């Protein structure tokens, strides 16, 4: 089954909501290898509360860190060093258990450090997964979108497509054209973020593009 790594053009662009929508649309499982900050709940808790399809499974994080900060800083404060080997081991175990599409949610953007030497980009390369890019409109987001796509392409990473959160004007089509990466879905701003919104938004994704080999 397909595995998609969900990464964003930065922090707070809607990766967790996009992951929940993908889970609902594809009847997929979910895993966030590194969770930084959990006092207000984890991203896994959020997707659990939003996804209603009974076949979806949420796997525990390899690292759950208290401080809502860059993972390498949060881990350092707890006397932990995040290991890509440990994450890869868990990934192989999960892939053996899961019979569904697997959605892996990253932390922040591509160049978020996991330790002194490795970044989210290195984790994607280690797991050899295909990427779904999440973008959201804000001042500077076009630049961040283009830079993220360029870095992925130059690293030889496969990109399935864009999900644009809070659908906003024609800039999304321009980003798709400039990057030569297709749009998988345009998700409107949620007046109320709940299971009903996730279910409705799942119908806005191109499942044909997502399920193609």
N, C-alpha and C positions, 0 to 999 in steps of 0.2 A: 504493500500500500504506500501511497505518497506520504512524504514527510515535508512539511513546510516550516521554515524558520521565519518568524515574524519579527522584522526589525523596522525601526522608524527613522525618520530624518532627525530626530532629537527626542528629548524627554517630554512626556505629556502630550503626545500627538494622537493618542488613542489606540495604542497597540493592544491593550487588554480588551477593550470593547470590540475592536476588529477581530481579535482572537475568538471572542464569544460568538460573534456573528458567523465566523467561519465554522466553528464547531457546530452551530445549529444548522447551517446550510449543508455541511458535508457529513453530519453525524460523526464528528471527529472526536478524538481524545486530545487532552491538553497536558502540557508540561512546561513549567517555567524553571529552568535549571538553577538560576540564582535569583533569590528574592531579597531585596534590600528594604528593610522597613516593614513592620507588621503590626504596630500598635493600633492602627486603624483598620486592620484586616489585610490579608494578602491578595495578590492578583488572582491566585487560585480560588480564594474565597469568593471573589467577585464573579468569576466565570461560573462557579458552582451555583450562585444565586440567580444568574441571568439565563443560563442555558436549560431549556426544559426537555430536550430530547433525552429519553431514558437510556439510550445506548451509549451516551458520551461518558467518558471516564477521565478523571483528573488525577494525575500522578504527582506524588510529593516532590518538592524541590530537592535538589542535591545540597544546596546551601540556603538556609533561611537566616538572614542577618538582621539584627535589631535596628541599626541606624539607617534611616532613609537617605543614603548617600551613595556616592560611587562605590561599587562593590569592593574594590580593592581597599578603600579606606574603611568601610564597614567591617570587612573581614579582619583587617589589621588590628582594629580596636578590640576584637574578640580573640586575638591570638591565633587567627586562622589564615592559612594561605589557600586561596581557591586553586584547585588543581583541575586542569583540562582532562587529565587522565581519569579522575574520579567522575567527572561529568560524562565523559565518553562511555565509561563502564555502565553508568546508570542508563544512558541512552540505549545501549545495546540490549540491556535487560528489558527496558520498556518496549523497545521495538519487537522483542520476542514475545512479550505479553499482549501487546496491542494488535488487534486484527483490523483496526480502523485507520483512516487517515490520522496522522499525528500532527498537531499544531504545537510548535515550540515557540514560546515567547521569550525574546531577548530582554535585555535591560538597557533602556535608553537607546542611543544610536550605535553606529558601527565601531566608533573609536572609544567607547566606554571601557576603561581598564578593568580587567578581572584580577590581575596581580601585577607585579612589577614588569612583566614581560609580555603578557598576553591581553588581547582585547576581544570584544565581541566578534570582530571580524575573524580573528584566529579561531574562535570557537566554531563559527559557521564553517570554516574551511576544514576543521578537524572532523566535524560531524558529516561533512559532505552532503549537506542538505540543499534543497532549492529554497530561494528566498521569496517572500511576499513583502513588498515595501509599503509602509503606511506613512501617509503625508497628511498634514493639516494646514490650512491657510493661516498664516500670520506674516508680519513684516519680516522678510528674509527667508521665507519658506521655499521660494523658488530656488534660490541659491543653494539652500541646504538639500533640497531634493535632487538637484542636478549633481552636486558634489557626491552625495551618497550613491547615486546610480553609477557615476563614473568610477568611484572606488570599487564597487562590487564588480563592475565589468573588467576593470584592470586587474582584479584579483582572480579572474576566471570563474566567478561564482554564477550559477544559473539563477535567473530571476524570472519568476512566473508572471508577476505583474504588480500594478499599483492598486491600493485601496485608498481612496481619498475620503477623509472624515470631514464632516460639516460642509457638505457640498457647497462650493463657492465659485460661481462664474466660470469663465472659460479658461482660467489659468491651468486647470487640471488637464485639459486637452493639449495645451501647449507643452506642459511638462512631459506628457506621454509622447508627443511628437519629437521634442528635443532629445529625449532619452531613447526613443525607439523601444519603449516598454509599454505593453498594452494596459488598459484600465480594466481591472476586475470588478470594480464597483465604486459608486459614489454614494456615500452614506450621509443623509441629512443630519442636521443638528437635532439631538434628542431633546424634546420638550420635557420628557420624563424618561430617565434611563431605567428600564425595567425589562422583565422577560418578554412582555408584549412588544416593546420596541425591538429587541433582539430578533424575535421571531419575524416581525415585519421586515426588518432590514436584511435578514438572510435571503429574502426573495429578491433583493436588489443586486446580489452577486451573480456573476456569470459562472454558474456551476459547470457549464460545458468547458469553459477555459480552465477551470480548476481541476476537473477530473480527467482531462486529456493526459495521455502518457507523457 
